Amino acid sequence: MCCPPRRKLPASAASPTPPSARPHSWAASPSPGITDDTGYAQVTELARAARQKKHTVSIFTHTNIATTSLSDALTAGGVIHEQVGFPEAHAEALSAQLALVQFALGQKGVQVRRALAVFVTACLRSRGLSDLARQMLDQSNPALERALQALAQDLRSAGSGSNADIDRLADIVTGAYARIGTFRGQESWIQAAPTTRLALRLFKQDQSITAVAEELHRARDETLVGDTRPRPRPVQVMNLHQTKGREADTTILLLADGEWYGNESEPFPNNSRLLYVVMTRARHQTHLVVPANSHPLWAPLIAALE
């Protein structure tokens, strides 16, 4: 076991045993120290180790906000992955990038601020408008305004005139995430970027901005309808309620302090079913990364592994 605030509890595979799986056994072992209080460094390390074994990896968190935060940490750590259950964020990233392209090429009536605000809101999945989205719309944040004005100048510089620099425009659009003030949804923006670059090739092939828009609208619609590929990326990140039917060679469960599982009390009849599903997703190995004080729902399992 590693010292607080986080512990890694590896297991050979999930238990109780699902009907379609072999019997599994749990085995706790020592783990290296953790350098942060979120567990992100530990999860990144575990994901890399699993990928070195050519394993598919599913990483589970409790909430959508935790999923997005972890996704950003994995991106910063160079772990290529996808967020499951966030089609809106990916779709709105495509819409926002299209709006930036249309603005750069001088198309009138493009609501860039609205497209960016919708993207930010989709990433946070908040019920109301976030502070950043509101500031984008009402232009009330001087620092953000300076950043957006500089972005607008760069876009117009690359896209203006008959000799628009489409390669430079693609770089500016796909790199705009770092300039719009948000701290959520980086992976969604990055995943949308190759599609935007590919669509911009149509413009280089003497096709109109309309063709580019149609291609990105088609990609957006496919994102919202759903990807039919079995597993687009070997590493997936999702919240606990999206785990059913999604197995992987290695699974990693990241818990946090202060998680709320509703008003149930022990023995947690409904949440115990959720626990069962989560802990039966691994074909080979499951890891738990837990805080010093986890929810009582997980206490018996953690105690059994310690």
Backbone bond lengths (Angstrom), bond angles and torsions (degrees), N, CA, C in turn:
res aa  C-N    CA-C-N  psi(-1)  N-CA   C-N-CA  omega(-1)  CA-C   N-CA-C  phi
1 M - - - 1.462 - - 1.522 108.79 -
2 C 1.320 117.02 149.36 1.454 118.56 177.21 1.519 109.16 -102.52
3 C 1.280 114.49 164.67 1.444 119.63 -173.61 1.524 111.09 -73.39
4 P 1.377 118.32 159.36 1.451 121.27 176.22 1.525 109.23 -57.65
5 P 1.341 120.60 159.21 1.455 123.93 9.85 1.519 115.40 -84.60
6 R 1.343 118.85 -7.85 1.457 120.16 -176.65 1.509 110.53 -126.73
7 R 1.339 115.44 147.58 1.460 121.10 175.37 1.511 108.98 -128.27
8 K 1.305 116.19 144.18 1.457 120.51 174.29 1.513 107.95 -106.16
9 L 1.322 116.91 125.21 1.454 122.18 -178.76 1.522 108.54 -117.06
10 P 1.326 118.38 88.14 1.459 119.33 -178.70 1.515 111.46 -76.98
11 A 1.308 115.92 152.22 1.455 121.55 177.87 1.515 109.00 -139.36
12 S 1.313 116.41 151.53 1.457 118.85 -176.98 1.510 112.15 -67.47
13 A 1.326 117.24 -32.60 1.466 121.39 173.28 1.507 108.79 -175.80
14 A 1.331 116.30 179.05 1.447 119.61 -168.92 1.515 112.45 -78.70
15 S 1.327 115.77 147.62 1.452 123.42 175.10 1.524 106.95 -146.55
16 P 1.344 120.96 140.28 1.455 125.68 11.06 1.524 112.73 -70.67
17 T 1.346 115.68 164.29 1.447 120.75 -172.01 1.517 111.57 -80.36
18 P 1.357 117.45 126.42 1.456 119.21 174.32 1.511 109.60 -70.45
19 P 1.330 118.65 157.74 1.456 121.25 -175.74 1.512 113.88 -57.85
20 S 1.350 117.42 -31.43 1.456 120.01 -174.37 1.517 113.73 -93.20
21 A 1.340 117.46 4.61 1.464 119.30 -173.75 1.512 111.26 -113.87
22 R 1.312 115.44 162.40 1.455 120.75 174.83 1.519 109.45 -73.15
23 P 1.332 118.59 159.45 1.462 120.23 173.36 1.526 110.19 -61.14
24 H 1.316 116.06 142.65 1.458 121.26 -177.68 1.527 109.38 -125.00
25 S 1.303 115.62 159.81 1.463 120.23 174.92 1.515 109.41 -131.25
26 W 1.315 116.07 151.56 1.460 122.01 179.89 1.520 109.21 -97.60
27 A 1.332 115.72 146.10 1.462 119.85 176.81 1.510 109.74 -151.56
28 A 1.321 117.56 109.56 1.463 121.32 177.94 1.516 109.93 -80.33
29 S 1.329 116.10 148.32 1.461 120.66 178.73 1.515 109.68 -146.47
30 P 1.347 118.80 160.10 1.461 120.73 -179.33 1.521 111.09 -62.57
31 S 1.328 116.37 153.69 1.455 121.17 177.56 1.515 109.37 -135.66
32 P 1.342 117.54 158.45 1.458 120.06 179.11 1.510 111.81 -68.90
33 G 1.312 116.74 164.92 1.452 121.51 179.97 1.515 111.80 -67.19
34 I 1.317 116.98 159.12 1.452 123.06 -179.03 1.522 108.48 -111.05
35 T 1.319 115.29 136.31 1.455 119.93 -173.29 1.518 113.15 -94.35
36 D 1.324 119.22 -6.42 1.457 120.24 178.90 1.525 109.61 -131.21
37 D 1.340 115.94 173.55 1.461 119.16 -178.17 1.525 111.79 -103.98
38 T 1.327 117.20 13.56 1.452 121.13 179.28 1.524 112.31 -106.19
39 G 1.321 117.28 -22.90 1.451 121.22 -174.91 1.514 113.51 88.11
40 Y 1.329 118.05 -2.60 1.463 120.73 -176.70 1.529 111.78 -62.01
41 A 1.322 116.65 -41.71 1.470 119.50 -179.57 1.524 110.68 -62.67
42 Q 1.319 115.85 -39.75 1.459 120.20 179.43 1.527 111.36 -66.26
43 V 1.315 116.33 -43.52 1.461 120.60 179.82 1.524 110.26 -64.23
44 T 1.318 117.06 -41.91 1.463 121.17 178.09 1.519 110.73 -60.21
45 E 1.309 116.69 -43.92 1.468 121.98 178.50 1.534 110.88 -61.45
46 L 1.321 116.70 -44.92 1.461 120.70 -179.22 1.531 111.51 -66.03
47 A 1.334 116.34 -40.03 1.463 119.86 179.49 1.529 110.78 -64.46
48 R 1.311 116.78 -42.35 1.466 120.07 178.45 1.526 111.07 -62.23
49 A 1.325 115.84 -43.47 1.470 119.50 -179.60 1.524 110.95 -62.84
50 A 1.330 116.78 -39.64 1.463 120.39 179.11 1.521 111.11 -66.22
51 R 1.318 117.00 -40.02 1.455 120.07 -179.79 1.533 111.72 -68.13
52 Q 1.335 116.65 -29.40 1.469 119.47 175.39 1.527 111.21 -63.66
53 K 1.338 115.91 -25.96 1.469 121.12 176.09 1.532 111.40 -88.28
54 K 1.340 117.23 4.88 1.463 122.97 -177.03 1.531 112.14 67.10
55 H 1.332 117.02 24.23 1.452 121.26 178.62 1.523 110.76 -80.82
56 T 1.328 115.89 146.19 1.453 119.63 162.28 1.528 107.35 -77.19
57 V 1.334 116.09 150.17 1.467 120.77 -173.23 1.524 109.61 -133.79
58 S 1.321 115.86 131.59 1.457 121.59 170.18 1.520 108.56 -118.45
59 I 1.329 116.20 130.66 1.461 122.04 -178.11 1.522 107.96 -117.11
60 F 1.328 116.46 127.69 1.455 121.82 -174.21 1.523 110.84 -113.76
61 T 1.329 115.85 137.42 1.456 122.60 170.96 1.531 108.07 -127.94
62 H 1.317 115.96 173.40 1.465 118.55 -174.26 1.521 113.25 -84.95
63 T 1.337 118.61 -33.76 1.459 121.48 -173.28 1.521 111.01 -127.68
64 N 1.330 115.69 163.81 1.462 120.34 177.11 1.527 111.33 -65.73
65 I 1.333 116.92 -38.14 1.464 119.49 178.83 1.518 110.17 -63.59
66 A 1.341 116.85 -42.07 1.462 120.17 177.45 1.522 110.95 -63.42
67 T 1.337 116.79 -37.51 1.454 120.87 178.30 1.520 110.95 -62.49
68 T 1.323 116.99 -44.93 1.460 120.74 -179.55 1.519 111.27 -66.43
69 S 1.330 117.14 -41.83 1.467 120.37 178.72 1.522 110.92 -62.48
70 L 1.321 116.56 -44.18 1.455 120.52 178.53 1.520 110.66 -64.20
71 S 1.328 117.39 -40.66 1.458 121.01 178.40 1.519 110.79 -58.25
72 D 1.333 116.85 -43.14 1.458 119.97 178.46 1.526 111.23 -63.60
73 A 1.333 116.95 -38.17 1.458 120.69 178.99 1.533 110.95 -66.87
74 L 1.327 116.71 -40.59 1.460 120.26 177.79 1.531 111.10 -64.78
75 T 1.325 116.07 -39.16 1.465 119.99 176.94 1.518 110.49 -61.69
76 A 1.335 116.29 -45.85 1.466 120.08 178.06 1.524 111.58 -61.72
77 G 1.349 116.32 -30.68 1.460 120.49 179.30 1.517 113.84 -86.47
78 G 1.334 117.23 3.02 1.455 120.30 176.73 1.510 115.04 79.51
79 V 1.339 118.40 17.02 1.460 121.72 178.64 1.529 108.81 -92.31
80 I 1.313 116.94 110.33 1.454 121.71 -179.85 1.531 108.96 -72.44
81 H 1.305 116.47 130.56 1.455 120.25 -174.16 1.520 109.71 -159.70
82 E 1.318 116.05 179.54 1.459 121.83 172.04 1.519 109.10 -135.29
83 Q 1.333 115.05 149.78 1.449 120.91 173.22 1.522 108.86 -90.95
84 V 1.307 116.13 125.58 1.459 121.48 177.76 1.524 108.32 -89.59
85 G 1.330 115.56 138.62 1.455 119.12 176.92 1.506 114.15 83.84
86 F 1.341 117.92 12.34 1.454 121.12 177.17 1.526 110.53 -120.25
87 P 1.336 118.59 45.15 1.460 118.72 -179.30 1.520 112.50 -62.31
88 E 1.351 117.15 -30.87 1.455 119.13 -179.30 1.521 111.18 -63.24
89 A 1.335 117.28 -41.37 1.456 120.63 -179.05 1.526 110.92 -63.94
90 H 1.333 116.10 -43.81 1.463 119.94 178.01 1.523 110.35 -64.28
91 A 1.316 116.57 -45.07 1.456 120.52 -179.64 1.522 111.72 -61.48
92 E 1.337 116.85 -42.73 1.460 119.73 -178.84 1.527 111.50 -74.03
93 A 1.332 117.81 -24.08 1.466 119.79 171.71 1.526 110.10 -64.85
94 L 1.330 116.78 -41.61 1.468 120.56 176.51 1.529 110.80 -62.24
95 S 1.334 116.37 -42.90 1.463 120.28 179.65 1.527 111.28 -64.07
96 A 1.327 116.78 -42.37 1.460 120.59 -179.59 1.526 110.88 -66.20
97 Q 1.324 116.62 -41.19 1.462 119.22 178.99 1.523 111.13 -66.34
98 L 1.327 117.27 -37.86 1.456 120.02 175.26 1.525 110.70 -62.07
99 A 1.329 117.51 -42.32 1.464 120.86 179.31 1.527 110.81 -60.87
100 L 1.328 117.16 -39.58 1.466 120.18 177.80 1.523 111.04 -64.43
101 V 1.332 116.76 -41.49 1.467 120.94 178.13 1.533 110.12 -62.86
102 Q 1.327 116.90 -47.11 1.459 120.64 -178.60 1.525 111.00 -62.46
103 F 1.312 117.05 -40.28 1.463 120.76 177.10 1.524 110.26 -62.56
104 A 1.321 116.90 -45.73 1.463 121.21 -178.23 1.524 111.64 -60.63
105 L 1.329 116.69 -36.95 1.461 120.95 -177.09 1.521 112.94 -88.17
106 G 1.346 116.01 7.22 1.457 120.60 171.92 1.498 115.94 83.62
107 Q 1.320 117.81 16.14 1.462 119.77 178.58 1.525 109.66 -71.00
108 K 1.316 117.21 132.23 1.458 121.82 -175.41 1.528 110.97 -82.50
109 G 1.322 115.02 153.02 1.453 121.32 175.15 1.516 115.59 77.98
110 V 1.326 117.10 13.71 1.463 120.48 -178.70 1.531 109.04 -80.90
111 Q 1.323 116.86 125.68 1.466 121.11 -178.72 1.536 109.46 -95.83
112 V 1.322 114.83 78.80 1.462 120.35 -175.83 1.519 111.17 -64.91
113 R 1.314 116.46 -46.02 1.468 119.44 -177.62 1.529 110.49 -61.28
114 R 1.309 116.82 -41.64 1.462 119.62 179.77 1.525 110.27 -63.97
115 A 1.332 117.76 -41.95 1.467 120.93 -179.56 1.527 110.81 -63.21
116 L 1.327 116.63 -41.15 1.468 119.83 178.50 1.526 110.75 -67.90
117 A 1.327 116.80 -40.20 1.462 120.30 179.86 1.529 111.05 -64.67
118 V 1.328 117.16 -38.49 1.460 120.62 178.00 1.528 110.04 -65.88
119 F 1.328 117.29 -40.49 1.471 120.36 177.40 1.524 111.19 -60.20
120 V 1.319 116.78 -47.10 1.468 121.10 179.81 1.520 110.02 -60.04
121 T 1.309 117.40 -43.59 1.464 121.67 -179.20 1.529 111.21 -65.55
122 A 1.336 116.65 -39.92 1.465 120.36 179.08 1.516 111.49 -64.01
123 C 1.323 116.78 -36.18 1.471 120.23 179.40 1.518 111.89 -68.69
124 L 1.318 116.51 -37.76 1.468 120.19 -178.45 1.521 112.10 -82.77
125 R 1.326 116.25 -21.69 1.470 121.05 -176.56 1.528 112.02 51.37
126 S 1.305 115.52 38.40 1.455 119.41 178.99 1.523 109.89 -85.67
127 R 1.315 116.28 154.98 1.463 120.24 -178.36 1.520 111.34 -73.52
128 G 1.316 116.08 -29.20 1.454 119.88 178.76 1.509 111.11 -116.70
129 L 1.305 115.55 -178.68 1.453 121.84 179.78 1.523 109.10 -73.75
130 S 1.319 116.19 129.52 1.467 119.63 179.01 1.521 109.85 -72.57
131 D 1.325 116.03 163.45 1.465 120.39 179.38 1.522 110.97 -58.96
132 L 1.341 116.77 -42.82 1.463 120.01 -178.73 1.527 110.86 -64.48
133 A 1.324 117.00 -44.67 1.465 119.82 178.77 1.528 111.11 -61.01
134 R 1.329 116.41 -41.22 1.465 120.15 178.75 1.523 110.86 -64.23
135 Q 1.334 116.52 -40.88 1.469 120.44 179.34 1.527 111.35 -65.58
136 M 1.333 116.26 -35.22 1.470 118.74 176.25 1.523 110.81 -62.21
137 L 1.327 116.31 -39.85 1.458 120.52 -175.37 1.525 113.09 -78.67
138 D 1.346 116.91 -39.13 1.469 118.16 -176.79 1.525 113.48 -98.53
139 Q 1.349 116.37 1.26 1.478 122.21 175.04 1.529 111.85 56.39
140 S 1.326 115.68 43.09 1.464 120.46 -173.42 1.529 114.19 -99.77
141 N 1.335 117.82 -1.94 1.458 120.99 -177.77 1.526 109.03 -110.87
142 P 1.332 118.84 105.52 1.471 121.10 -175.13 1.529 113.39 -56.92
143 A 1.331 117.33 -41.87 1.467 119.77 -178.98 1.523 110.73 -65.53
144 L 1.325 116.27 -42.52 1.455 120.24 177.79 1.522 110.77 -64.50
145 E 1.334 116.89 -39.64 1.463 120.26 178.74 1.520 111.83 -61.64
146 R 1.314 116.77 -41.14 1.471 119.58 178.14 1.527 110.64 -62.61
147 A 1.341 115.82 -41.54 1.465 119.71 179.88 1.519 111.30 -65.88
148 L 1.336 117.03 -42.11 1.457 120.26 -179.56 1.525 111.76 -69.89
149 Q 1.315 117.15 -35.71 1.460 119.93 177.32 1.527 111.48 -66.53
150 A 1.345 116.22 -39.08 1.460 119.72 176.61 1.533 110.48 -65.27
151 L 1.323 116.77 -39.49 1.469 120.99 176.72 1.517 110.12 -63.05
152 A 1.323 117.30 -43.48 1.464 121.35 179.74 1.528 111.19 -60.98
153 Q 1.314 116.65 -42.17 1.471 120.30 178.77 1.517 111.31 -62.79
154 D 1.326 116.72 -42.84 1.464 120.28 179.47 1.529 111.07 -65.13
155 L 1.331 116.29 -39.92 1.457 120.28 179.40 1.528 110.98 -63.29
156 R 1.318 116.77 -47.17 1.450 120.70 -179.20 1.529 111.20 -66.15
157 S 1.328 116.30 -35.72 1.463 120.35 178.38 1.523 111.28 -62.55
158 A 1.336 116.14 -40.84 1.469 120.10 -178.61 1.519 112.27 -78.02
159 G 1.339 117.19 -29.78 1.458 119.38 -171.69 1.504 115.82 -104.30
160 S 1.336 118.96 -5.08 1.456 120.31 -174.43 1.520 111.91 -83.31
161 G 1.316 114.32 154.01 1.455 119.97 174.73 1.520 113.34 81.67
162 S 1.321 114.51 176.95 1.460 120.61 -178.07 1.516 112.70 -76.49
163 N 1.322 116.89 -17.76 1.462 121.04 -179.01 1.524 110.87 -110.01
164 A 1.312 116.75 53.35 1.466 121.22 -179.87 1.520 110.31 -59.81
165 D 1.324 115.10 136.86 1.467 121.23 178.94 1.534 107.73 -88.95
166 I 1.321 116.61 90.59 1.457 121.63 -173.03 1.530 111.37 -67.90
167 D 1.325 117.16 -36.44 1.470 119.27 178.21 1.522 111.11 -63.86
168 R 1.318 116.33 -43.74 1.471 119.73 177.73 1.521 110.25 -66.73
169 L 1.325 116.91 -39.82 1.460 120.10 177.97 1.526 110.68 -59.99
170 A 1.335 116.65 -42.27 1.473 120.09 178.42 1.522 110.63 -60.96
171 D 1.325 116.93 -40.85 1.470 120.49 178.75 1.531 110.72 -63.45
172 I 1.324 117.17 -43.07 1.466 120.85 -178.01 1.528 110.71 -66.23
173 V 1.324 116.19 -44.00 1.471 120.12 -177.53 1.518 110.82 -66.70
174 T 1.323 116.86 -48.92 1.467 118.73 -176.36 1.522 111.74 -72.12
175 G 1.332 117.98 -19.44 1.460 120.86 176.85 1.514 113.93 -96.43
176 A 1.333 116.96 4.89 1.463 120.81 -174.29 1.518 113.23 -69.86
177 Y 1.333 117.61 -18.11 1.471 119.93 -179.29 1.524 111.31 -52.51
178 A 1.324 116.65 -41.14 1.468 120.96 -176.60 1.525 112.51 -69.17
179 R 1.329 117.46 -7.91 1.462 120.18 -172.94 1.521 113.46 -113.94
180 I 1.322 117.90 -1.67 1.468 119.26 -173.81 1.525 112.92 -103.85
181 G 1.331 117.17 7.08 1.457 120.36 169.14 1.504 117.02 85.35
182 T 1.338 118.46 0.25 1.457 119.28 -177.17 1.527 111.20 -90.96
183 F 1.316 115.96 157.17 1.453 121.77 177.46 1.529 110.47 -122.83
184 R 1.330 117.31 14.33 1.451 122.26 177.88 1.530 108.90 -130.48
185 G 1.334 115.36 149.38 1.455 119.97 170.84 1.517 116.25 86.82
186 Q 1.335 116.92 17.89 1.462 118.86 -178.82 1.525 111.55 -60.16
187 E 1.341 116.86 -41.89 1.458 119.67 -177.92 1.533 110.95 -65.25
188 S 1.313 117.77 -37.64 1.464 120.51 177.46 1.524 110.74 -62.54
189 W 1.317 116.78 -41.67 1.467 121.17 178.55 1.530 110.27 -65.35
190 I 1.325 115.92 -43.39 1.463 120.40 -179.84 1.523 110.73 -64.68
191 Q 1.328 117.78 -40.18 1.466 121.07 179.59 1.520 111.44 -65.96
192 A 1.325 116.88 -32.19 1.462 120.07 179.45 1.529 111.96 -76.31
193 A 1.320 117.07 -25.66 1.474 121.10 -172.68 1.525 114.07 -57.85
194 P 1.341 121.05 -46.41 1.472 119.36 179.71 1.526 112.99 -60.46
195 T 1.319 117.19 -34.73 1.465 120.67 178.44 1.526 110.15 -66.01
196 T 1.330 116.22 -41.09 1.465 120.13 178.23 1.527 110.89 -65.37
197 R 1.312 116.56 -42.76 1.475 119.93 177.85 1.532 110.74 -60.40
198 L 1.318 116.01 -43.46 1.460 120.15 -179.40 1.526 110.60 -63.95
199 A 1.321 116.72 -41.31 1.462 120.47 179.32 1.523 111.10 -64.38
200 L 1.330 117.50 -36.24 1.461 120.84 -179.44 1.525 112.35 -67.01
201 R 1.315 116.97 -19.12 1.463 118.93 175.87 1.523 111.12 -63.84
202 L 1.321 116.48 -28.12 1.459 120.28 177.85 1.528 110.37 -61.61
203 F 1.329 115.03 -38.48 1.455 119.18 178.75 1.526 110.55 -67.24
204 K 1.323 116.70 -36.67 1.461 120.38 178.15 1.533 110.67 -68.40
205 Q 1.322 116.30 -23.13 1.464 120.81 179.20 1.526 111.66 -91.01
206 D 1.340 115.11 27.00 1.468 122.34 176.52 1.518 113.28 66.30
207 Q 1.329 116.34 22.31 1.452 119.13 172.84 1.528 108.76 -94.63
208 S 1.313 116.27 164.70 1.456 121.32 -172.87 1.516 111.81 -84.03
209 I 1.329 115.43 168.32 1.456 121.14 173.98 1.527 110.20 -62.42
210 T 1.327 116.08 -25.40 1.466 119.76 176.67 1.520 110.81 -61.86
211 A 1.333 117.10 -40.34 1.468 120.77 178.71 1.522 110.80 -65.04
212 V 1.335 116.25 -38.99 1.465 120.67 177.41 1.522 109.88 -63.31
213 A 1.337 116.28 -45.57 1.472 120.82 -179.50 1.522 111.07 -62.89
214 E 1.321 116.89 -42.32 1.461 119.90 179.56 1.527 111.24 -62.34
215 E 1.316 116.74 -40.00 1.464 120.13 179.33 1.523 111.29 -64.98
216 L 1.323 117.71 -42.45 1.467 120.66 -179.43 1.531 111.12 -72.80
217 H 1.316 117.74 -34.59 1.472 119.71 174.92 1.531 110.30 -64.15
218 R 1.330 116.63 -40.34 1.466 120.24 177.76 1.527 110.35 -62.03
219 A 1.339 116.54 -44.70 1.465 120.76 179.46 1.524 110.88 -63.37
220 R 1.329 116.14 -38.46 1.466 119.95 178.48 1.520 110.62 -63.97
221 D 1.334 116.47 -44.21 1.464 119.89 179.82 1.522 111.04 -62.02
222 E 1.335 117.50 -41.05 1.459 120.55 179.05 1.525 111.22 -64.63
223 T 1.322 116.23 -35.02 1.464 120.08 178.14 1.526 110.88 -62.85
224 L 1.324 116.57 -43.51 1.458 120.60 -177.66 1.518 112.18 -74.02
225 V 1.326 117.19 -33.39 1.459 120.49 178.00 1.519 110.72 -69.87
226 G 1.339 115.62 -37.52 1.453 119.81 178.40 1.510 111.55 125.05
227 D 1.331 114.64 146.74 1.461 121.57 178.63 1.519 108.47 -88.64
228 T 1.333 116.43 126.16 1.450 120.01 -176.68 1.523 113.07 -88.30
229 R 1.318 117.92 -2.82 1.464 119.08 178.19 1.525 109.50 -69.26
230 P 1.348 117.72 147.22 1.462 120.27 -176.39 1.522 113.03 -58.31
231 R 1.321 116.84 -45.46 1.458 120.79 -179.93 1.518 107.16 -157.25
232 P 1.340 118.40 95.22 1.451 120.86 -174.56 1.530 113.93 -57.80
233 R 1.319 118.33 -35.83 1.466 121.51 179.36 1.524 109.58 -134.22
234 P 1.338 116.84 147.00 1.464 119.32 -175.49 1.520 114.39 -69.47
235 V 1.329 118.18 -20.61 1.466 121.57 178.09 1.524 108.08 -114.22
236 Q 1.328 116.45 124.19 1.458 121.54 179.15 1.530 109.93 -125.07
237 V 1.334 115.20 145.37 1.464 122.31 178.38 1.522 107.71 -122.08
238 M 1.320 116.67 133.93 1.465 120.23 -176.71 1.526 110.20 -156.15
239 N 1.339 116.12 166.00 1.462 117.62 174.30 1.526 110.17 -88.00
240 L 1.301 116.57 169.68 1.461 121.63 -172.14 1.526 112.81 -58.88
241 H 1.323 116.95 -31.64 1.459 120.40 -174.89 1.529 112.43 -80.63
242 Q 1.315 117.55 -1.41 1.467 121.59 178.81 1.526 112.23 -108.34
243 T 1.335 117.26 12.34 1.464 120.41 -172.38 1.520 113.75 -85.56
244 K 1.324 117.98 -21.93 1.465 119.75 -174.57 1.529 110.90 -61.58
245 G 1.340 115.18 128.75 1.445 120.45 178.92 1.511 114.63 82.58
246 R 1.324 118.18 0.38 1.463 121.87 -177.87 1.531 109.39 -114.33
247 E 1.316 116.15 94.36 1.457 121.08 179.04 1.519 110.11 -95.37
248 A 1.313 115.46 159.87 1.462 122.03 177.56 1.521 108.25 -151.46
249 D 1.316 116.29 163.05 1.462 119.47 177.01 1.523 110.53 -64.43
250 T 1.324 116.04 -44.34 1.466 122.15 178.16 1.518 109.42 -125.05
251 T 1.324 116.90 135.57 1.455 120.47 173.19 1.521 109.36 -120.53
252 I 1.328 114.87 148.85 1.465 121.98 179.79 1.522 107.34 -130.66
253 L 1.309 116.63 125.05 1.464 121.75 178.36 1.520 108.83 -108.86
254 L 1.328 116.45 120.76 1.459 122.57 178.59 1.521 109.15 -107.55
255 L 1.330 116.11 115.91 1.459 121.77 177.49 1.526 110.02 -102.89
256 A 1.324 115.77 164.33 1.459 120.92 -178.64 1.516 110.14 -137.67
257 D 1.322 115.74 163.23 1.463 120.91 174.36 1.524 109.86 -67.79
258 G 1.322 115.50 147.76 1.457 120.46 171.22 1.510 115.45 70.73
259 E 1.321 118.52 23.02 1.465 119.66 178.41 1.529 110.11 -71.77
260 W 1.333 115.89 144.72 1.467 121.23 -177.19 1.515 108.78 -115.47
261 Y 1.312 116.87 125.50 1.458 122.82 -178.89 1.525 111.67 -115.33
262 G 1.302 116.43 30.77 1.454 120.29 179.73 1.511 112.41 88.04
263 N 1.309 115.59 -166.58 1.465 121.26 -174.31 1.522 113.82 -94.82
264 E 1.324 117.34 10.02 1.457 119.91 -179.93 1.524 111.36 -66.20
265 S 1.300 115.20 147.97 1.463 121.06 171.88 1.525 108.56 -115.42
266 E 1.320 116.34 172.18 1.465 120.38 -179.71 1.529 110.09 -57.56
267 P 1.325 116.52 137.75 1.465 130.22 14.50 1.534 114.54 -94.66
268 F 1.330 118.55 23.22 1.461 123.24 175.66 1.537 112.27 53.49
269 P 1.324 118.79 63.95 1.469 120.48 -174.07 1.528 114.25 -59.52
270 N 1.347 118.16 -43.48 1.462 119.97 -178.43 1.523 111.72 -76.30
271 N 1.315 116.16 -45.77 1.463 119.23 -178.31 1.525 111.91 -69.68
272 S 1.329 117.39 -24.11 1.466 119.37 175.39 1.523 110.79 -65.31
273 R 1.327 116.37 -32.86 1.466 119.28 175.52 1.521 110.78 -67.28
274 L 1.347 115.81 -38.25 1.461 119.79 175.58 1.526 110.36 -62.90
275 L 1.324 116.53 -43.21 1.463 121.34 177.93 1.524 110.15 -58.47
276 Y 1.326 116.82 -42.69 1.467 120.98 -179.89 1.526 110.67 -59.39
277 V 1.336 116.24 -46.82 1.465 119.75 -179.18 1.528 110.32 -62.18
278 V 1.331 116.46 -46.67 1.466 120.59 -177.90 1.524 111.43 -60.06
279 M 1.317 116.29 -41.95 1.457 119.86 -173.05 1.527 113.08 -87.04
280 T 1.324 117.47 6.60 1.468 119.74 176.50 1.525 111.61 -119.72
281 R 1.307 117.27 25.87 1.462 121.19 -179.39 1.527 112.60 -93.50
282 A 1.330 118.51 -15.16 1.464 120.89 -173.32 1.525 111.98 -90.44
283 R 1.329 115.52 135.96 1.454 120.16 174.14 1.530 110.86 -82.81
284 H 1.331 116.87 -32.54 1.465 119.76 -174.68 1.522 114.01 -125.28
285 Q 1.336 117.91 -44.85 1.460 118.25 -171.74 1.525 110.58 -151.89
286 T 1.324 114.25 141.41 1.460 121.74 176.14 1.522 109.26 -123.56
287 H 1.324 116.92 140.55 1.467 122.30 175.93 1.520 108.71 -123.41
288 L 1.315 116.62 137.75 1.458 122.51 171.76 1.516 108.64 -111.16
289 V 1.329 116.35 127.85 1.463 122.01 173.35 1.521 105.64 -112.84
290 V 1.322 116.06 111.41 1.466 120.46 -167.17 1.519 111.10 -123.83
291 P 1.334 117.62 149.59 1.462 121.65 175.50 1.519 111.01 -78.77
292 A 1.306 116.17 174.43 1.469 120.31 179.20 1.529 110.65 -63.51
293 N 1.346 116.43 -33.69 1.464 120.32 -177.99 1.523 109.18 -126.53
294 S 1.307 116.30 93.01 1.460 120.33 -179.47 1.528 109.89 -92.53
295 H 1.320 115.88 168.28 1.457 121.75 179.78 1.534 109.93 -63.60
296 P 1.335 118.19 145.92 1.470 120.83 -179.95 1.528 114.03 -56.96
297 L 1.327 117.53 -22.97 1.460 120.21 177.80 1.524 111.28 -55.63
298 W 1.316 116.36 -38.23 1.462 121.28 -175.24 1.521 113.04 -92.04
299 A 1.327 117.36 -8.61 1.464 120.86 -172.82 1.532 114.07 -56.14
300 P 1.343 120.64 -47.02 1.468 119.42 -179.13 1.530 112.69 -61.46
301 L 1.326 116.38 -39.07 1.462 119.62 -179.95 1.522 110.69 -67.90
302 I 1.328 117.22 -43.64 1.462 120.16 -179.80 1.518 110.21 -65.60
303 A 1.335 116.67 -40.79 1.465 120.19 179.72 1.525 110.97 -62.90
304 A 1.336 116.89 -36.63 1.456 120.74 -179.66 1.520 112.44 -67.61
305 L 1.342 116.10 -26.23 1.453 120.06 -177.19 1.534 113.19 -91.94
306 E 1.305 116.18 -17.13 1.469 119.59 -176.69 1.523 111.32 -77.39
